[in-house]
Amino acid sequence: MGFQAGLSGLNASSKGLDVIGNNIANANTYGMKASRAEFSELVSSAIGVSGGDNAGIGVTVGAVSQQFSQGTLNITGNNLDAAINGNGFFQLQEADGSAGYTRAGNFKLDKNGYIVTNNGAKVLGYQTNPTTGKPLSTSPTPLTLPTSGSIAAKATADDTSTSPTTYGATAKFNLPANATVDTTLTAADPLLGQYSTTFNAYDSLGNTVPVSVYFQKTATAGTWNVYTKTDTGAITAATPATLKFTASGALDTTVAGNGQIAISGPATPADGANQVQFTLDLTGTTQFASAFATNNVAQTGYADGKLTGVKIGADGTLTASYSNGTTQSAGQLALASFRNNQGLMQVNGGDWKETFASGPPTQGTPGSGNFGALQAGALEESNVDLTQELVNMMTAQRSYQANAQTIKTEDQIMNTLVNLR
């Protein structure tokens, strides 16, 4: 039986060297997990015989198992690179439509705007609300950015779908409590006054609409008139809105509509756009003895913009940046975990497939549950330890030599028997 035992040892050692060689070859492959050959003894069996005298007949490779320890994170600075620091796999839709999983986060954008791997597999994630970033579904789908690489213009307008209503523009001012009563309204354009500001809103085509706001101190304590205009010329004939402040300097919330100013765009919008109509919310405006100040002005509209970049957050959220200065949530990467990672089937390109042994995937987002967080602008390096692999290679080489020697010795014994006289 020596020949068979020695031959099985050669085969097992050769297989072990194959595994070691593959580890070394992929020492620089992102997301790669090292494998090891696990050997099992072969023992002969005898019918109806009990006891421990059955002879061993060699060795076989019982399994080639992967080691899913964490690899080192390498900072790359590439916005579409992402490394999982902890448990989980990126979810993929392979080219044939099947589900795949990977630890390599070196993603790209294809010509259609899909986020893909080097193999062309589409990266899966959750569609999100562009403004809030909250997921809109529980089923991951291929993540994509606008095919044209741009977003359409958005008019400055109230969003009545939210509760409470999101107003088209918000501003916070401080109006000086010690200001003198202003009586210049009938004498000149009040926008030349000292308590005024101008900001840009946008119409439905993305044209800028300058909005001017002027505050006029009245003879009634704690009361100011507010004049607005969205076109050229004086506003001497305009009917003002009124702001009422309490003795503590805050807007009086007992007055209905106090601080909400209706704004209407030019009567004849440019280029056939829709007329701008929105509410200017002055909540947070104060009346203190300090000087007039514009503390904050913001509005919801914007011109059309071209895609300039994409960033990935620690929770997997994709944020797209555009040339008009806006950012939008463009989705959230989905992760999957398995009860038995070693039951996954490895395929070309460093991806894995679900098997019966691995169990079905559990899906989630980075940082939730037992899923690891993402390191944006980084990649997970292979977890291969080159020093250990070189030692393993020498051990496997000696094992191969020793098994070859058993075959040589068996041959010498057989030669002795054949040559008996």
BELVEN-V725493 format. One record per backbone hydrogen bond with DSSP energy under -1.0 kcal/mol. NH is the residue of the N-H (numbers start at 0). CO is the residue of the C=O. Records with the same first field share a line. If there is no record, write none. Layout:
# BELVEN-V725493
NH=CO / CO
This chain:
# BELVEN-V725493
4=0
5=1
6=2
7=3
8=4
9=5
10=6
11=7
12=8
13=9
14=10
15=11
16=12
17=13
18=14
19=15
20=16
21=17
22=18
23=19
24=20
25=21
26=23
28=25
30=379
31=28
35=64
37=62
39=59
41=57
43=54
48=45
56=41
59=39
61=37
62=37
64=35
66=33
73=378
75=376
76=376
80=77
81=104
82=374
84=372
85=83
88=335
89=101
90=333
91=99
92=121
93=97
96=93
99=91
100=351
101=89
106=79 / 104
107=115
109=113
112=109
114=142
115=107
116=120
119=116
121=92
122=114
123=90
124=140
125=331
128=133
132=128
135=126
140=124
142=122
144=112
148=145
150=304
153=301
155=201
158=165
165=158
168=278
169=297
170=280
171=295
173=292
174=285
176=287
178=175
181=216
186=183
187=183
191=188
192=189
196=212
198=210
200=208
202=206
205=202
208=200
210=198
211=228
212=196
213=226
214=194
215=224
217=222
222=219
223=242
224=215
225=240
226=213
228=211
237=234
240=225
242=223
244=221
245=249
248=245
251=243
254=251
257=254
259=256
260=279
262=277
264=275
272=269
277=262
279=260
280=168
281=258
284=281
285=172
286=248
292=173
294=171
295=171
297=169
299=167
301=153
304=150
306=148
307=320
308=320
310=318
312=316
315=312
317=330
318=310
319=327
320=308
321=325
322=305
324=321
327=319
328=129
329=317
331=125
332=315
333=123
334=363
335=88
336=361
339=357
342=339
343=340
344=352
346=350
349=346
351=100
352=344
358=354
361=336
363=334
366=371
367=364
370=367
371=86
372=84
373=313
374=82
376=80
378=73
380=71
382=31
388=384
389=385
390=386
391=387
392=388
393=389
394=390
395=391
396=392
397=393
398=394
399=395
400=396
401=397
402=398
403=399
404=400
405=401
406=402
407=403
408=404
409=405
410=406
411=407
412=408
413=409
414=410
415=411
416=412
417=413
418=414
419=416
